[in-house]
Amino acid sequence: MDESSKFSRQIELRLAASRREPRWSAEQAQRFMADFEPRQRRFEEIAGRLVATIVRPRMEKLASYFENAKLAKADRNDRCACWFGYSNRFPATTKVEFAIEHDEPIENLVVAYELYMMPVFLKFDAHDNLRTPLSQIDETVISAWVERKLLEFLDTYLRLDRGAENFELDVLVDPVCGMRISRGAAKADADYRGHPYYFCSEDCHRRFVAEPLRYIRFETH
């Protein structure tokens, strides 16, 4: 028997074993859903509230100190992300994100933290999470943890700081024509997937908005 036949035989054995395993009855499925759906609704309500009252306000506060920072457009109410655009002063494209998640049986809530930075100049913790029972949510503890993670991020980000006096003097690249321009001299700007782009003319801006993916190749700074 060749290797392909052996592999096929292993697949067939597993399929046969699966067919012999007992299945849930309709009554068992109904009981499961009757217990599962209220937990799902409770999680969704809590997740939305935590993002709205804890995560987003603190992300907005941090972003307000940086002209190159912008909160990503919210397409879900269980997460919040902030982009820090590449600049001469902070030469890295950076994204900080919090997401409210849950375990498989929806018994525990998980606040997940993610940090993306490219290019990578520094060592940093890219992932972390806080886990708590869904039935024992302590918003004070969650608030303190979110603030601690944001301050840890800030300590890391400030290590990139080249000390320019202001962001208006940052030299950026127009993604359409490739021209190098200062932020203060930009004629227009646009946001794509949370990342800010600046343009030397309204024509470059219109071309980018019409076909952004055509020009992302210039995002090398």
C-alpha positions as CSV (number, residue, x, y, z in Angstrom):
1,M,0.0,0.0,0.0
2,D,1.5,3.3,-1.1
3,E,1.6,6.5,1.1
4,S,-1.5,8.0,-0.6
5,S,-3.5,4.9,0.0
6,K,-2.5,4.7,3.7
7,F,-3.6,8.3,4.2
8,S,-6.9,7.7,2.5
9,R,-7.4,4.7,4.7
10,Q,-6.8,6.8,7.8
11,I,-9.4,9.3,6.7
12,E,-12.0,6.6,6.0
13,L,-11.4,5.0,9.5
14,R,-12.0,8.3,11.2
15,L,-15.1,9.0,9.1
16,A,-16.5,5.6,10.0
17,A,-15.7,6.1,13.7
18,S,-17.4,9.5,13.6
19,R,-20.6,8.0,12.2
20,R,-20.8,5.5,15.1
21,E,-20.6,8.3,17.8
22,P,-23.9,9.2,19.5
23,R,-25.6,12.4,18.4
24,W,-27.5,14.9,20.5
25,S,-31.3,14.4,20.5
26,A,-33.5,17.4,19.6
27,E,-34.4,17.7,23.3
28,Q,-30.7,17.9,24.3
29,A,-30.0,20.5,21.7
30,Q,-32.9,22.6,22.8
31,R,-31.7,22.5,26.5
32,F,-28.2,23.5,25.4
33,M,-29.5,26.5,23.4
34,A,-31.8,27.6,26.2
35,D,-28.8,27.8,28.5
36,F,-26.3,29.1,25.9
37,E,-28.3,32.0,24.3
38,P,-28.8,34.0,27.6
39,R,-25.1,33.8,28.3
40,Q,-24.4,35.0,24.7
41,R,-26.7,37.9,25.1
42,R,-25.2,38.8,28.5
43,F,-21.7,38.7,27.1
44,E,-22.6,40.9,24.1
45,E,-24.2,43.5,26.5
46,I,-21.2,43.5,28.8
47,A,-18.6,43.6,26.0
48,G,-20.3,46.6,24.4
49,R,-20.5,48.4,27.7
50,L,-16.8,47.7,28.6
51,V,-15.6,49.1,25.3
52,A,-17.9,52.1,25.4
53,T,-17.2,53.1,29.0
54,I,-13.7,51.8,29.7
55,V,-11.6,51.0,26.6
56,R,-12.6,53.7,24.1
57,P,-12.4,56.7,26.5
58,R,-8.9,55.8,27.6
59,M,-7.8,55.1,24.0
60,E,-9.2,58.5,23.0
61,K,-7.4,60.2,25.8
62,L,-4.1,58.7,24.9
63,A,-4.6,59.5,21.2
64,S,-5.3,63.1,22.0
65,Y,-1.7,63.6,22.9
66,F,-0.4,62.5,19.5
67,E,-1.2,64.2,16.2
68,N,-0.3,61.0,14.3
69,A,-2.8,58.9,16.3
70,K,-6.3,58.1,15.1
71,L,-8.9,55.6,16.4
72,A,-9.9,53.0,13.8
73,K,-13.4,53.2,12.6
74,A,-15.6,50.9,14.8
75,D,-17.2,48.1,12.8
76,R,-17.8,46.0,16.0
77,N,-18.8,47.1,19.5
78,D,-16.6,44.5,21.2
79,R,-13.2,46.0,20.2
80,C,-11.3,49.2,19.8
81,A,-8.1,50.0,18.0
82,C,-5.9,53.0,17.6
83,W,-3.3,53.6,14.8
84,F,-0.2,55.7,15.3
85,G,1.0,56.7,11.8
86,Y,4.7,56.5,10.7
87,S,6.5,59.8,11.1
88,N,10.0,61.2,11.3
89,R,9.5,61.5,15.0
90,F,8.1,58.1,15.6
91,P,9.4,55.9,12.7
92,A,7.0,53.0,13.0
93,T,3.5,52.2,12.0
94,T,1.8,51.1,15.2
95,K,-1.6,49.7,16.2
96,V,-2.9,49.1,19.7
97,E,-6.1,47.1,20.1
98,F,-8.3,45.8,22.8
99,A,-10.9,43.1,22.2
100,I,-13.6,41.7,24.5
101,E,-13.8,38.0,23.9
102,H,-15.1,34.8,25.7
103,D,-14.2,31.2,26.2
104,E,-16.1,28.4,24.3
105,P,-18.9,27.9,26.9
106,I,-19.2,31.6,27.5
107,E,-18.4,31.3,31.2
108,N,-15.4,33.6,31.3
109,L,-14.8,37.0,29.7
110,V,-11.4,37.7,28.2
111,V,-10.0,41.2,27.6
112,A,-7.4,40.7,24.9
113,Y,-4.6,43.2,24.2
114,E,-2.6,43.3,21.0
115,L,0.3,45.6,19.9
116,Y,1.5,45.7,16.3
117,M,4.6,47.7,15.4
118,M,6.4,47.7,12.0
119,P,9.3,47.9,11.5
120,V,10.2,46.4,14.8
121,F,13.0,48.3,16.6
122,L,12.2,47.3,20.2
123,K,11.3,44.3,22.3
124,F,7.7,44.5,23.5
125,D,4.9,42.3,24.7
126,A,2.6,42.0,21.6
127,H,-0.1,40.0,23.4
128,D,-1.7,39.8,26.8
129,N,-5.1,39.1,28.3
130,L,-7.2,39.5,31.4
131,R,-9.6,36.6,32.2
132,T,-12.5,36.9,34.6
133,P,-15.7,35.0,35.2
134,L,-18.6,36.4,33.3
135,S,-20.7,36.2,36.5
136,Q,-18.2,38.3,38.5
137,I,-17.3,41.3,36.3
138,D,-15.3,43.9,38.3
139,E,-15.0,47.0,36.1
140,T,-12.6,48.6,38.5
141,V,-10.1,45.8,38.0
142,I,-10.7,45.9,34.2
143,S,-10.2,49.7,34.1
144,A,-6.9,49.4,36.1
145,W,-5.6,46.6,33.7
146,V,-6.5,48.6,30.6
147,E,-4.8,51.7,31.9
148,R,-1.7,49.6,32.9
149,K,-1.4,48.1,29.4
150,L,-1.8,51.6,27.7
151,L,0.9,53.0,30.0
152,E,3.2,50.1,29.2
153,F,2.6,50.7,25.5
154,L,3.3,54.4,26.0
155,D,6.6,53.6,27.7
156,T,7.5,51.5,24.7
157,Y,6.4,53.9,22.1
158,L,8.3,56.8,23.6
159,R,11.5,54.9,23.2
160,L,11.0,55.5,19.4
161,D,10.8,59.3,19.9
162,R,13.4,61.1,17.9
163,G,12.5,64.4,19.7
164,A,11.2,66.5,16.8
165,E,9.6,69.7,18.0
166,N,6.2,69.1,16.3
167,F,4.5,66.8,13.9
168,E,3.9,69.5,11.3
169,L,7.6,69.2,10.3
170,D,7.5,65.4,9.8
171,V,8.5,64.3,6.3
172,L,6.0,61.9,4.8
173,V,5.6,60.1,1.4
174,D,2.6,60.8,-0.8
175,P,1.4,57.2,-1.6
176,V,0.3,58.1,-5.1
177,C,3.2,60.0,-6.6
178,G,5.9,59.1,-4.1
179,M,6.8,62.8,-3.4
180,R,8.2,63.5,0.0
181,I,6.3,66.3,1.8
182,S,6.0,67.7,5.3
183,R,2.8,67.0,7.2
184,G,2.2,70.7,7.4
185,A,2.5,71.1,3.6
186,A,0.0,68.3,2.8
187,K,-2.9,69.5,0.6
188,A,-5.2,66.6,1.7
189,D,-5.3,63.5,3.9
190,A,-7.2,60.3,4.0
191,D,-7.7,57.3,6.2
192,Y,-7.4,53.7,5.0
193,R,-7.9,50.8,7.5
194,G,-7.0,53.1,10.3
195,H,-3.7,54.3,8.8
196,P,-3.5,58.1,7.9
197,Y,-2.1,59.1,4.4
198,Y,-1.1,62.6,3.3
199,F,-1.0,64.0,-0.3
200,C,0.8,66.7,-2.1
201,S,-2.3,67.6,-4.2
202,E,-6.0,67.1,-4.4
203,D,-5.5,65.1,-7.6
204,C,-3.3,62.5,-5.7
205,H,-5.9,62.4,-2.9
206,R,-8.8,61.7,-5.4
207,R,-6.8,59.0,-7.1
208,F,-6.0,57.3,-3.8
209,V,-9.6,57.4,-2.5
210,A,-10.8,55.8,-5.8
211,E,-8.2,52.9,-5.7
212,P,-6.4,52.8,-2.4
213,L,-5.0,49.3,-2.9
214,R,-3.2,50.4,-6.0
215,Y,-1.0,52.7,-4.1
216,I,-0.3,51.0,-0.8
217,R,2.9,49.6,-2.3
218,F,4.5,53.0,-1.5
219,E,4.0,52.5,2.2
220,T,7.6,51.9,3.0
221,H,8.7,55.4,4.1
